[in-house]
């Protein structure tokens, strides 16, 4: 339940910042549970709008998905809280 609340909090933060949804397509929690973020057909925030040839706007990294891993990956900094096990 706490992890679902964390995903809801991420979604709420995204909404408050004017985003249509969480920036990523999938969220992987410390216990390995995977949650869906934004619709897989929607462009993720990891896709950048870059300047192409002749000043045209193109999106780099198109056709990929965004995945975020939640947790602490340095035990010296976080102890046993949210450290990835496995």
C-alpha positions as protocol buffer text, in pm:
chain_id: "A"
residue {
  index: 1
  type: UNK
  ca { x: 0 y: 0 z: 0 }
}
residue {
  index: 2
  type: UNK
  ca { x: 283 y: 243 z: 82 }
}
residue {
  index: 3
  type: UNK
  ca { x: 431 y: 190 z: -263 }
}
residue {
  index: 4
  type: UNK
  ca { x: 98 y: 264 z: -430 }
}
residue {
  index: 5
  type: UNK
  ca { x: 88 y: 585 z: -224 }
}
residue {
  index: 6
  type: UNK
  ca { x: 437 y: 671 z: -351 }
}
residue {
  index: 7
  type: UNK
  ca { x: 323 y: 626 z: -711 }
}
residue {
  index: 8
  type: UNK
  ca { x: 15 y: 839 z: -640 }
}
residue {
  index: 9
  type: UNK
  ca { x: 244 y: 1105 z: -490 }
}
residue {
  index: 10
  type: UNK
  ca { x: 463 y: 1101 z: -805 }
}
residue {
  index: 11
  type: UNK
  ca { x: 152 y: 1139 z: -1018 }
}
residue {
  index: 12
  type: UNK
  ca { x: 24 y: 1424 z: -799 }
}
residue {
  index: 13
  type: UNK
  ca { x: 357 y: 1605 z: -825 }
}
residue {
  index: 14
  type: UNK
  ca { x: 355 y: 1568 z: -1203 }
}
residue {
  index: 15
  type: UNK
  ca { x: 2 y: 1711 z: -1220 }
}
residue {
  index: 16
  type: UNK
  ca { x: 96 y: 2004 z: -996 }
}
residue {
  index: 17
  type: UNK
  ca { x: 388 y: 2085 z: -1227 }
}
residue {
  index: 18
  type: UNK
  ca { x: 157 y: 2090 z: -1529 }
}
residue {
  index: 19
  type: UNK
  ca { x: 251 y: 1750 z: -1670 }
}
residue {
  index: 20
  type: UNK
  ca { x: -12 y: 1519 z: -1815 }
}
residue {
  index: 21
  type: UNK
  ca { x: 116 y: 1229 z: -1604 }
}
residue {
  index: 22
  type: UNK
  ca { x: 424 y: 1078 z: -1439 }
}
residue {
  index: 23
  type: UNK
  ca { x: 730 y: 1143 z: -1656 }
}
residue {
  index: 24
  type: UNK
  ca { x: 807 y: 773 z: -1697 }
}
residue {
  index: 25
  type: UNK
  ca { x: 617 y: 484 z: -1854 }
}
residue {
  index: 26
  type: UNK
  ca { x: 709 y: 236 z: -1579 }
}
residue {
  index: 27
  type: UNK
  ca { x: 809 y: 271 z: -1214 }
}
residue {
  index: 28
  type: UNK
  ca { x: 1004 y: -13 z: -1049 }
}
residue {
  index: 29
  type: UNK
  ca { x: 977 y: -6 z: -671 }
}
residue {
  index: 30
  type: UNK
  ca { x: 1243 y: -136 z: -426 }
}
residue {
  index: 31
  type: UNK
  ca { x: 1069 y: -472 z: -386 }
}
residue {
  index: 32
  type: UNK
  ca { x: 1056 y: -521 z: -765 }
}
residue {
  index: 33
  type: UNK
  ca { x: 688 y: -434 z: -809 }
}
residue {
  index: 34
  type: UNK
  ca { x: 632 y: -259 z: -1142 }
}
residue {
  index: 35
  type: UNK
  ca { x: 370 y: 14 z: -1178 }
}
residue {
  index: 36
  type: UNK
  ca { x: 253 y: 179 z: -1496 }
}
residue {
  index: 37
  type: UNK
  ca { x: 315 y: 549 z: -1529 }
}
residue {
  index: 38
  type: UNK
  ca { x: 216 y: 743 z: -1838 }
}
residue {
  index: 39
  type: UNK
  ca { x: 49 y: 575 z: -2132 }
}
residue {
  index: 40
  type: UNK
  ca { x: 301 y: 377 z: -2337 }
}
residue {
  index: 41
  type: UNK
  ca { x: 186 y: 561 z: -2652 }
}
residue {
  index: 42
  type: UNK
  ca { x: 267 y: 899 z: -2498 }
}
residue {
  index: 43
  type: UNK
  ca { x: 611 y: 1055 z: -2536 }
}
residue {
  index: 44
  type: UNK
  ca { x: 805 y: 1037 z: -2211 }
}
residue {
  index: 45
  type: UNK
  ca { x: 998 y: 1323 z: -2055 }
}
residue {
  index: 46
  type: UNK
  ca { x: 1325 y: 1152 z: -2149 }
}
residue {
  index: 47
  type: UNK
  ca { x: 1255 y: 1240 z: -2514 }
}
residue {
  index: 48
  type: UNK
  ca { x: 1414 y: 1574 z: -2591 }
}
residue {
  index: 49
  type: UNK
  ca { x: 1306 y: 1830 z: -2844 }
}
residue {
  index: 50
  type: UNK
  ca { x: 1625 y: 1903 z: -3037 }
}
residue {
  index: 51
  type: UNK
  ca { x: 1703 y: 2124 z: -3331 }
}
residue {
  index: 52
  type: UNK
  ca { x: 1736 y: 1925 z: -3652 }
}
residue {
  index: 53
  type: UNK
  ca { x: 1861 y: 2018 z: -3997 }
}
residue {
  index: 54
  type: UNK
  ca { x: 1760 y: 2359 z: -4126 }
}
residue {
  index: 55
  type: UNK
  ca { x: 1622 y: 2457 z: -3785 }
}
residue {
  index: 56
  type: UNK
  ca { x: 1344 y: 2197 z: -3781 }
}
residue {
  index: 57
  type: UNK
  ca { x: 1227 y: 2062 z: -3448 }
}
residue {
  index: 58
  type: UNK
  ca { x: 1280 y: 1689 z: -3400 }
}
residue {
  index: 59
  type: UNK
  ca { x: 1250 y: 1461 z: -3100 }
}
residue {
  index: 60
  type: UNK
  ca { x: 1562 y: 1268 z: -3004 }
}
residue {
  index: 61
  type: UNK
  ca { x: 1529 y: 924 z: -2846 }
}
residue {
  index: 62
  type: UNK
  ca { x: 1186 y: 870 z: -3005 }
}
residue {
  index: 63
  type: UNK
  ca { x: 1047 y: 516 z: -2996 }
}
residue {
  index: 64
  type: UNK
  ca { x: 1184 y: 436 z: -2651 }
}
residue {
  index: 65
  type: UNK
  ca { x: 1023 y: 400 z: -2310 }
}
residue {
  index: 66
  type: UNK
  ca { x: 1114 y: 568 z: -1982 }
}
residue {
  index: 67
  type: UNK
  ca { x: 1171 y: 355 z: -1673 }
}
residue {
  index: 68
  type: UNK
  ca { x: 1254 y: 483 z: -1324 }
}
residue {
  index: 69
  type: UNK
  ca { x: 1399 y: 274 z: -1041 }
}
residue {
  index: 70
  type: UNK
  ca { x: 1291 y: 394 z: -698 }
}
residue {
  index: 71
  type: UNK
  ca { x: 1523 y: 341 z: -407 }
}
residue {
  index: 72
  type: UNK
  ca { x: 1865 y: 402 z: -268 }
}
residue {
  index: 73
  type: UNK
  ca { x: 2149 y: 220 z: -437 }
}
residue {
  index: 74
  type: UNK
  ca { x: 2431 y: 321 z: -203 }
}
residue {
  index: 75
  type: UNK
  ca { x: 2398 y: 147 z: 131 }
}
residue {
  index: 76
  type: UNK
  ca { x: 2648 y: 388 z: 290 }
}
residue {
  index: 77
  type: UNK
  ca { x: 2403 y: 673 z: 228 }
}
residue {
  index: 78
  type: UNK
  ca { x: 2073 y: 505 z: 315 }
}
residue {
  index: 79
  type: UNK
  ca { x: 2135 y: 206 z: 535 }
}
residue {
  index: 80
  type: UNK
  ca { x: 1865 y: -55 z: 488 }
}
residue {
  index: 81
  type: UNK
  ca { x: 1588 y: 187 z: 386 }
}
residue {
  index: 82
  type: UNK
  ca { x: 1490 y: 139 z: 23 }
}
residue {
  index: 83
  type: UNK
  ca { x: 1809 y: -43 z: -69 }
}
residue {
  index: 84
  type: UNK
  ca { x: 1765 y: -265 z: -374 }
}
residue {
  index: 85
  type: UNK
  ca { x: 1791 y: -631 z: -282 }
}
residue {
  index: 86
  type: UNK
  ca { x: 1844 y: -907 z: -529 }
}
